[in-house]
Amino acid sequence: MESLGDWQRSCYCGEPRVTQVGQPLTVMGWVHSRRDHGGVTFVDVRDRSGLVQIVCNPQVSPAAHTQAKELRMEYVVAARGRLERRSQETINPNIPTGGVELVVEELRVLNASRTPPFPIDADTEPAENTRLRYRYLDLRRPKMFENLRLRHRLAKVVRDYLDGEEFLEVETPVLTRSTPEGARDYLVPSRVIPGGFFALPQSPQLFKQLLMVSGMEKYFQIVRCFRDEDLRADRQPEFTQIDIEMSFVRPDDVFQLIEGMMVRLCKEVKGIDIPTPFPRMPYSQAMARFGNDKPDIRFDLEIQELSALFSQTDIKVFRQIVADGGVVRGLIVSDDPFSRKELDDLIPLAQDFGAKGLAWIRLTEDGWQSPLAKFVSDDRKKEIEATLGLKPKDLLLMVADQEQVACEVLSRLRLYLGDKLGLIPKDDMRFLWVTDFPLVEYDADEGRYMAKHHPFTAPNDQDLALLETDPGKVRAFAYDVVLNGVELGGGSIRIHRQDVQQEIFTLLGIGEAEAQEKFGFLLEALSYGAPPHGGIALGFDRLAMLFAGMDSLREVIAFPKTARAQCLMTQAPGGVDTKQLRELSIKVDL
């Protein structure tokens, strides 16, 4: 092995072009491949910019040629030589450097490498656990580098945009106190205060509100947050969000700011123009039409309300479910593409989604094909067809259950069908605001109301009278921005009056003593002339995932965790020394 010495790289591997033929160049990188052809050795050398072919010819440099024969995949090398044009028959049109090659005059092997557990190329997709175990090798793959470069670009555009809007980036504490925000906290024991614990922040929510009380007016932060919760493809225990708060604003001000940010990001990062303003949809409408509060509006296939139509038939199970307060809802698939076996296969799929079953009606030129057909009179059939606009070759898929179950099943079935039938335009970027969320939801297990977003969300002014009489009908000044069926971020106008905040705490079953213990500093701050304020938090990892066209957050995070919140590379979480535990006054009892 040799040292770098006084050598200095003159260009990246992906930069040499035909216009530089004849120039002396020095490149450095990893051995991507090696080929021996008739006494001449060809080596592809790769760095983050791409790769270039270097040629080790014994007639030019016997020493370099000898060294090249010993090279293996992922050795680190430096090569000096002169750039030459490739012969016509050897030009590689698939790479930017495919018209040239570096004829090596001197070669240095800077480091050797063990045989990697998987090839470092764009065509191979190793098993995910292997990728996470050797993440430093996985990040050498061109796709992963491009994902991280895109993430960097997104962050830069966001900061430039918000700076132009006169926002200040202010850091908030990472070690704070545990407060109920909807998920488990990651706790950090204090050494100097035995029995005391910090919590890692689930969000900077309380601190950004305090910044508004302080007169900061416009705050943002690209911030790390932590939640100890079960994971999935779009969730990690530690994640990054674009956190924003403003004083003296209403929802429209937040919408306008975020729409401008997304326009800038789409233009500068993806090179596309998107229309504004984004469409807006009340929460109740989103649930009725799409079954969830983050609808993918890139395709139609909306949920149909069928309760009134089918409760008047002889289908007893439908009638009973509606009588018990449930619903009958369905999806209409045009140009029915399913064989009978494929149709039957949808039933266990719906059951996996939570349904007790899946009913279907296939409309043909000769009438209804369905196990339910004999329970529906001809007149009722005509009424159903006319009301729903059914025509031959339409397929009606139906779920009868409690509303929450029907929404869950049909929303998931809709997405499954949209993907299976090719209804979703993959390159579209369709944004949507979902508004008018309920302020609270009743939790039967807890026997009390729970905040739909968080306990600092302001109720809609028009619904204040309902706080005492019917809290479940109170709408919040809360909103989510959705992109292609993924909740990109959520926010609200906050409570800025101490008396209203105390009233909401009481509604949520947080007594005065508990409120003072956990939120006393906030209540005190609100008593010192807090301005009306509101904001939003955008999932930065999700934003990067969607812009990169990936299906998992792990594809855009440098060192992510598994679904069990483990790091396979460092083997975290792990045990600690007994001495460390004693210093923290902790004893582990497993």
WOCORUR-V190035 format. One record per helix or strand of 3 or more residues. SS is the DSSP state (A for helix, B for strand). FROM is the first residue (numbers start at 1). LEN is the number of residues. If there is no record, write none. Layout:
ss = (SS,SS)
from = (FROM,FROM)
len = (LEN,LEN)
This chain:
ss = (A,B,B,B,A,B,A,B,A,A,A,B,B,A,B,B,A,B,A,B,A,A,B,A,B,B,A,A,B,A,B,B,B,A,A,A,B,B,A,A,B,A,A,A)
from = (18,24,40,50,62,76,88,100,128,135,142,186,197,205,218,238,251,279,283,303,307,316,327,340,359,367,373,378,395,403,431,440,448,461,466,471,478,486,498,512,533,540,553,578)
len = (3,14,8,8,7,10,3,12,6,4,23,4,4,9,9,10,20,4,8,3,4,8,7,13,6,3,3,11,7,18,5,4,4,3,4,3,6,9,10,15,7,9,3,6)
